[in-house]
């Protein structure tokens, strides 16, 4: 199909029954459909939005282009869950209807207030010269699930000194005041976050930029999110335009946090440490957080990246979301761990323990393409030791500890169908000890690896053949041992 401007800018309402049936047939034949990750029925999924607990359930929305695996007219699709494990699709929540959102419902957030769910989003409009015009908009969902949009934006345009790259509102409350962060680009083409204040969630006044130590750190800061955690202030965002630095910033775009003292909301000053990249893997972007009813700070991200072609594109669908994660601070480092509710998915259990020396060994009953695995690798005098996952017919995804370089490595060079080769097939992060704990979540076409209780995380899409399901342990030039337990998922 030729993706003309007209083809990209249609609403879901205009989809014919024939188009829908064709997409459904194409997607149903895909060998890469996930089993327990949130994914689109068809079309393209990207940024998670409006992640909240409301009416006794978690509500999560995501940007969605229905007609194929390209970026076009964005809608918000709605899914919800009682337990963060099983998700129920509720359908399109927001689609372009009003003049200021004529070219897409872009990213934003949710906030519960007075028994209603306030959905803050970015209205995207293009003029005849195709110039972008962004506004901050509001829709309100009542307790019966009915959504009503305000017919005028709550913030009509970006302030002076900033470009039309002005999007992704995230809202929170402090005492009787509400605050909003918005991702922005200065006229000198550098990224920043703007801070707004309101008394009623409708009328907003600009307080100014959040004052960070970064004056030239990428050309746009997308999807900002501020929250307190364990007496720290956390500013999360996805800066675009960072150049590679050693093992950091190896993907096209990146997401991370600054951990610091609580934000001074009177003057916008934020005293923080160095930027921490949230994910050391290949496919992670635009994360958003919320609070659980029991006070945990939860995060979910887009398991994909803009401007990258994925093997499922030809099948009429693209991307998924990460599993939900719990956040904590350990010695100034933001750590991520899978939400504890995922234990409900554990089915058949298998265990393996072995020592190897200069060899590769199958891990007994451990195998499969959809599982959770927890274990520990201890390297004796080996130069490299680790796991080969989804092994079969020349395919393998390798997770290992390299004691010579003192790095944990994820290698998807031979993991299956190749894509995004311009950005390499190996990701690694420094680690100086000879023992690592790992927690792996493998789905049909993805892997998420949590190392040492979430001190580092590797997220990646993988597209191996269905028969590639072996799991092996190896050591090179010396000895190593492993202990692991695996649970198969349905």
N, C-alpha and C positions, 0 to 999 in steps of 0.2 A: 504493500500500500504506500502511496505517496503522501507523506505527512505535510500537506499544504497548511498554510495559516488557517484556512477555513476548516480543514479537517481537525486541527488541534483545538479550535475554540468553539466547541459545541458543548451543550449541557447534557447531563445524563437523561433528562426528559426527552431529548430528541433521538435517543437510541431506538432503532427499530427492533422488532422481535427477531427479524432475520439476522441482524448484526449481533444481537445478544446470543442467539443460538450458535452462531459461528464461533464466537469467542469462547463460549462454554465448552464446545466440542474440542477446540484447540487446547484449552487449558486442561481439560480432563485427560487428554492423552500425554500430558507432560510427565516425564519420569522424575522431575525435580520438586514436585509439590511437597511442602513441609507437613509434618504430622502434628506438631504441637506449638508451632510458632504462628503468630498472627500474620496472615498473608491476604492479598486481595482475591476476590472471586475471579477477577480478570482485570486487565489494565495495570496501571502503575501505582504503587503505594510509595509514599515517602514520609516526610516528617510526622512523628507522633504529636498530637495536640490534645488539649483539654483533658489531661489525665487527672481524675479526681475520684474521691469516694463520695457518693451521693445516693440517697434513698436505699441504703443498705447494699450497694453494689459499687464496684469500680467501673467507671466510665472512661473510655479511651476513644479518641477520634484520630484519624490520620488523613493526610492529604491524599487525594485519589484522583487520577485521570482514568475514566472508565474505558476508553475506546482502544487502548493498546499500551505497549510498553514504551511510551514516550512522555515527555513533559508537555502538557497543554493546559486546557481549562481545568483548574483544580477545584475539587469539591472536598467537603469533609465527610468521611464515612465514619459511622458510629458502631462500636462494639462494646460489650460490657461483660462483666464477670463478677461472681460472688466470691471467688477465691484466688484470682490471679493465675489459675491453671486452665480452666475451661472457659472459653470465650464464645459469646453468642453475637452473631452479626445482627445489627438492628437496621441497617440500611443507610441511605444518604441522609445526613443531618442538615447540612448546609450546601446549597448550590447557588451559583450566580443568578441573581434576580434583579438587583437594583443597579442603578447607573454607576455608583462608585465601586462596585464589585464586578463590573461587566466582563472582566477578563480573568477572574479567578478568586476563589476563597483561599487565601494563603494563611500561613501558620499563626498560631496564637495559643491561648490557654483557657483553662476553666477555673472558676472560683465559686464556691457555694456561699450563698448569702440569703438569709430570710426564706429558707425552704425553696429556693430556686437555684438553678445552675446558670451562672453567667458565663457565656462563651465569648471571649474576646478574640478577635481575629483580624487579619490584614485584608482589606479590600484592595484588589489590584485592578486598575483601569489603564487602558492604552488609548491614546488619542490618535488622530488620523495619521500623524507622523510616527506612530508607534512608540511614543515616549511614555514611560511608566508614570503613573500617579498612584501613590499609596496612601491609604487612610486607615485609621484604627476604628474598628467597628464592633458592635455588640449585638448578640442574640441571647435570649433568655429562655431556658427550658424550665417549665413548671414541673410539679411533682407527678403529673400525669404523662410527662414526656413530650408535651406540645412545645414547639420552639417558635418564638416570635422575635423577629428582627426589629431593631430600631431602624427607622427609615432615613436617618442621617448619621454620619460618622460621629463618634465621640471625640476623635482627634482628626481634623480634616486633612492635614498635610504635615510634612516635616517642618521643623523650625528653620529659621534663617541660618545659613552656615552649613547646612547638611543637604545631601543629595536625595533623590527619590528612592534610594536604597534605605528604606525606613520601614521595618517590619518586625513581626513576631512578638507581640506583647505578652508579658507574663506578670500576673497580679498576685499580691499578698496583702495582709493586713497587719498593722501595728496599732494596738489600742483602738481608737476611734477613727483612724485614718487608713486609707488604702494607698498602696504604692504599685507602680507599674514600671518595669524595665522594657525598653524597646531597642532592638538592634539597629544600628545606624552607620552611616558613612559620612565623614566630614567632606567638605568641598575640596580638601587637599588629597582626597582618596585614601584616607586612613580610617580604620574601624574604631568604633566606640559603642558605649551603651548609654542611652538617655534615661533619666529618672523622672517620673511623673508622680503627682499626688492628687488624691481626690477624697471628698467627704461622703460621696454618694454613689460612686462607681460610674457616674454619668459625666459629670463635669471634671475635667482633668487639667491641671496646671503643670507646666514644665518647671522642674527644680534645677535642671542642668545635666551635665554629664556626670556619670559616676567617675570620680577622679582616681584613676589607677596610675601605676608607675609606667604603663605602656603608652607611648606617644606615637609609635609607628610599628604596629604589630598586626600586619595584614591589612587588606583594603576594605574589609567589611566584617562586622561581627554579627553573625546570625544566631537566632534562637537563644537569647540570653535568659538566664534563670538565676535568681538570687534567693538564698535560704540560709537560715541559721542551722548549725549542726554541732552538738557537743561544745557549746560556747564559742565556736568559730563562726565567721561569716564565710559563705561560699558563693563565689560568682562563677557561674558556668556559662560558656558560650562556645560558638563554633566559628572561629576566625578563618576567613578565606584569604589566601595569598601568602601563606607562610612558606618559606623556602626550606628544603631539607637541611637538617643539622645533625650529622652523624646518623644515629639510628632513629631520630625523631623526625616527625613531619614527612614521612615517606609517601603518603597518599596524596590524592589531588586536593582534598580538604580535610580539616581536622577538628576535633572537639576536645575541650579540656576545661580545667578549673583553676582559679586562684583561691587559695586558702589563706584567710587572714583574720584580722580582728573584725568584730561585727561592723557592718556598714553604718557610718554616721549619716542617718537619713535627714539630718538638718542641713548639712552642707554637701552631702554626696561623697565625702572622702572615704576611701577604702584602702586601708593599710594591709598589704598582702605580701605573700612570698612569690616564688617563681611559678610560672605557668606549668601545670601538670597535664600532660596529654592523657586523656581518659582511657584510651584503648591503644594497645601496641600492635593490633592486627591490621587487617586490610579493609574491612567493610563496616564502618561505624560512623554515624553522623547524627546531628540534630537531636540530641537527647533531651528529655524533659522529665522533671521530677514531680512528686506529690507526697503527701503524708498519708500513711495508713491510719485506720481508726485507733490502732494501738501506739501511734506516734513514731513509727519507723519512716525514714525518708527513703522513698522508692524511686527508681529510675528506669526508664525504658528508652531505647534509641532506635533509630532507623538502621537496619542492617543492609546498608547500601550506600552509594555515593552518587552525587550528580555527575553528569557528563561521562559516565562509564557505561559501555555496552556489556550486558550480561547474557549468558547463554539462553536464558528463558525469554529474551526479548522477542525472538522469532515465534514464540508460542503464545504471544498475546498477553503476557503478564510479567511483572518484575517486582522483586524485593519482598522483604518481610520485616517485622520488628524483632528486636532482641527479646530474650526472656526478661521479665522484670527482675531488678536487682536491688538489694538493700545496701545503703551507703553508711559508711562510718569513717571516723578519722583515727588514724594510728600514727603517732609520732609525726604529726603534721602532714601525713599523706592521706589522700582520699582513697578509701578502699571500697571495692564492690564485691558483693557476694550474691549468688542466686537466692531469690526469696525462698524462705523456708517452706512455703506452701507447696513448692514443686515436689516435695517428698511424697505427696499424694500420688504421683504418677509412677512411683517405683513398683515394678512387677517382679518378674523373675530375677533372682539374685545369683551372681556367680563371683567366685573369688580366685585370685591367682597370687602366688608368691614364689619368687625364684631369684637365684643368683646366676649371672651369665658372665663369661669371660671370652672376649673376642668372638662373639657369635650373635646370631639372631634366632630367637625362639618364639614359637607361637604361645600365646597366653591361654592355653587350655580352652576352657569353655567361653572365654571372652571373645566376642565377635559382634558383628551387626552394623546396621546403618542408622539406628535410632535408639539412643541409650544415654544414660548418665553414668559416669565413672569417677570414683574418688580413689586417690592413691598417693604413694610416695616413691620417689626415685632417689636412691642414695648411690653416689658414684664413689667407687674405691679409688683405683688408679687409672680408670679409663679416661681417654681423651674426650669421647662423646658417648652419651648414653641416653636412651629415651624410648619413645613409643612410635611405632609405625601403625597408623590407623587407616581404615578403609583400604586394606591391601588386596590387590587382585589384578592380574593381567597387566603388570607394569605400572599400576597406579598405587599411590600411597600418599598420605598426609603425615608429615613427620613432626613430632614435638620432642625436643631433646635439650639436654644441658651440655653445653660446650665448655669444658673446664679449661681449655687453652685460652679461649677468648673471654671466659667468665660471663657467658650470656645464655639466656633461655631463648630458644629459637623455634619458630613455627615456619615450616617449609611446605608450600603447596605447589612446588615446581611440577610434580607429577601427580597432582591430586585429581586430575580428570580433565575436562574441557578447559582450555586456556582462555583467559580474558584479562584485560587491564595489564597487559604485559609491559607497557611503558613505565609502570610503577613497580616492577620487580615482583618476584614470587617468594621472597624470604623476608620475614620480620623478626626482629630480635631485640632483646632488652638486657641491659647489664644486670648481672647477679653474681655475687662473689663467693657463694657457699657451694658445697658439693652435695647438697640435699635440697630437693624441692617437693612441696606438696602440690598436687594438682587436682582440679575438679573440672571435669569435661562434660559438656552437653553437646551431643552429636545428633543432628537431625538429617533428614534426607539430603539436604543441600546446604548444610551449614555446620560450623563448629564454633563453640564458645569455650575458651579455656581460662579458668581462674587459677592463678598461681599464688601459693602462700597466702591463702585466705583473702584473695582479691587484691593483693598488693600490686599485681599486674594482671591485665586481662588481654587476651587475644581473640578477636572476633573476626570470622571469615566466612564468606560463601565458598562452597566447594561443589563441584559438579562431576563426581565420579560415576562410573557405571554401576548399575544396581548390584551386580555380582561382586563388587569390590567391598567385602565386609570383614576381611581378616584383621586381626590385631596382633602385633608382635612387639617383643621387647628386645632391645639390642644394646650391645656395648662394643666399643671400638678401642683397640690398643690398651686393653686392661679389663678390669672387673667392675661390676655394678650390680645392684639388686633392686627389686621392685616388690611392693605390696599394693594390691588393687582390689577393689570391689566394684562390680558393675550391675546396674539394673536396666533391664530392657524396658522400653516404652512401647505402647501400642502403636 
